[in-house]
Amino acid sequence: MIHQTQTMLIHTLPFRSISTFLLLIILSVIQFGCGTQSSQNSTGEKEPVVVFLVRHAEKVDSSKDPELSEAGKKRAMELVKTLKNANIKYVHSSDYIRTRETAAPVAEEFGLTIEIYDPSNLEALASKVKETSGNHLIVGHSNTTPKMVGLLGGDPVSKIEEKGEYDRIYKVTIAEDGSVNSSLTRYGASYDTGMDN
């Protein structure tokens, strides 16, 4: 019945209206098709998963949920500069002030909403990230960041020094075939073991 009604409607439309109607249908189909391939590059291949991982920046004190210090705020801005050309599509943070404040400038730079994850269930985040092609930033903690690198298949190298090491930035690339490449560099003010926050 619906098909017959649509057929009758098309027959009653003038030729120009039918052409416009068909053109709109074709454009809708093309647009829908393009939308479903958003995770593919210009050659039609699936984009790799590229993940940047950092510990939160410097904090004001050792309380349970401190804000960033002035040095930490400066480092968060340095992170924006470091990732400016990284085409970040997703920003993930644990639900602490220091991690959210570290992630916020990058999220703002790329017009993104920070996605909150549970640091006690890193396996769930790792699974989610592995299935989502594109470039990610994960802001974590001195104990969770190396662990997350390992869960993604990268090399965490060594433990982060809790007392003052805030300058690590890992990059883990997961190819479509599942192969993983990881690297560790530094950003912002260099690691200073004399720092007490």
N, C-alpha and C positions, 0 to 999 in steps of 0.2 A: 504493500500500500504506500509506504514511504517512497519507494523507488518510482512508482507511477506518478505520485504527486510531484516529485522533483522533475521527471521527464516532462510533464504537462507544463510546469513552471518555465522550463527552458524553452519549450515550443512557443510560449506566449511572449517571450522577451524579444525585443527588436534585435537585429543582427549585431549592431554595435554593442548592445548590452551583453549579448552572449559572448562576444569576443572578450569583453572586459572581464566577464565572469570567469571564463576559462583561463585568462591570463592570471587572474588573482589566485586561482586554484594551483596553477603551475608554479607561481612564485612562492606560495605557501609550502608546497612540496619541496622545492629547492631549499628554502630557508630551514625547514625541518631537517632535511638531510644534512645540511651544513652544521646545524646545531649538534647533531649526534656525533660528529667527528671532531669535536673541539679538542680532544686529547691527541689528535694526530697532527704531524707537521706537514709542510708543503709537499712532501713526497708521498704522503699517504701512510707513512709509518707511524706507529704509536710512539709518542714522546717518552723518553726515559723518565724515571723518578729521580729528581735531584734534591737532596736534603742538606740544608745547612743547619748545624747544631751548635748552640752556644750555651754556656752557663749564664745565668743572670749577671748583670753588672754589679759593681760595688754597692754595698748596702750601708746604711747609716750606723747600724749597731748589730748586736748579736741577739736581739729579741726574736720572738717567734715569727712575726710577720712584718719586718721593717720595710721602709721605703728605700729607694735608691739615694745614695749620697750624691753630692755635687759631682764627684768623680764618676759615679755610676751613671748619672744623667748625661754626662759628657760622652761616656763610652756608648751609651744607647744611641746617641747621635752619630758616633763614629760607625756604628753598625749599619746605619742607614747609608752612609757614604760607601762602606765596604760592599754592600749588597745592591747599590743603586742600579747596576746594569744586570742584575741577576733574574729579573722578570719573576719575582716571587708571586705565587698564586695562592698560597695558603700560609697562615701564620698560626702556630700552635704554642700555647703557654700553659703551664700549671697555674692553678688558681691562687697565686700568692702575689702580693703587691710588687715585690722586687722583680718577679718574672714578667708580670703584665706590663710594668713600667719599662722593662727592657724591650719587650716586643712591640709596644705601642707606636714608637716612631716609625718602625718599618711598616707596620700595618697601615698607618696613616699615609705613608709615602706611596703605597701601592693601592690605596683605597679599599683595604680589606678589613674584615671583622676578625678579631682574635678568636680562635677556636680553643676552648679550655679542655685540657685532658687531665686524667687522673694519674699522678706520678707513681702511685702504688700499683698501677696496671699498665705498665709500659708495653706489654705484649699486645694489648688491644690497639694502642696507638701505632705500633710498628706494623701491624696487619693492615690497618686503615691506610697508612701512608704508602705502603708497598703497592696497594691497589689503586692509588690515585696519582696518575701521571701528572707531570708538571713540577714546578719548583716550590719547595717547602722551606720554612724556617721553623725550627723547634727550639724554644727557650726552656731550659731546665735548670738543674742544680749540679753541684760538684759531683754528687754521687749518681745522679740519673743520666747525665749527658753521656759519659763514656759507655754506660750500660746500653743506652739507646743506640749508640753507634754500633755496638756489637749485635744488637737485635736486628738491625738493618743489614747486617752482613759486613760491616766495615771493621777497621782495626782501631780500637780505642786507645792504643799506644800505651798509656799508663794512667794511673789515677790522677785526678785534678787535685792540686794542693788546695785544701779548703781555706787556708788562712789568707791567701792573696792572689791565687791564679784565676784571673777573670778574662784573659785575653785569647783563649783558645777559640778557634772556629773550625769545626769539622765540615767536610763536604763529602757526602756519600752519594754515589751515582749508581742507580740500579737499572741496567739495560733491560730491554724487552726479553732477552733470553735468560734473564735472571742473574747474569754475571754482575759482580759488584766491584767498584773501584772507590777507594776512600783516600782522603788526604787530610792533613792537619796543618793549618797555618795560624798566624796570630793577627790581631787587629787592635787598634787603639793603643793606649799607653801599655808599655811592656810589663810583663810579669815581674813583681817586686816581692820577694819573700819577706821583706820587712813590714809589709802592710798588716795591720791588726784588725781589719774589719772584713 
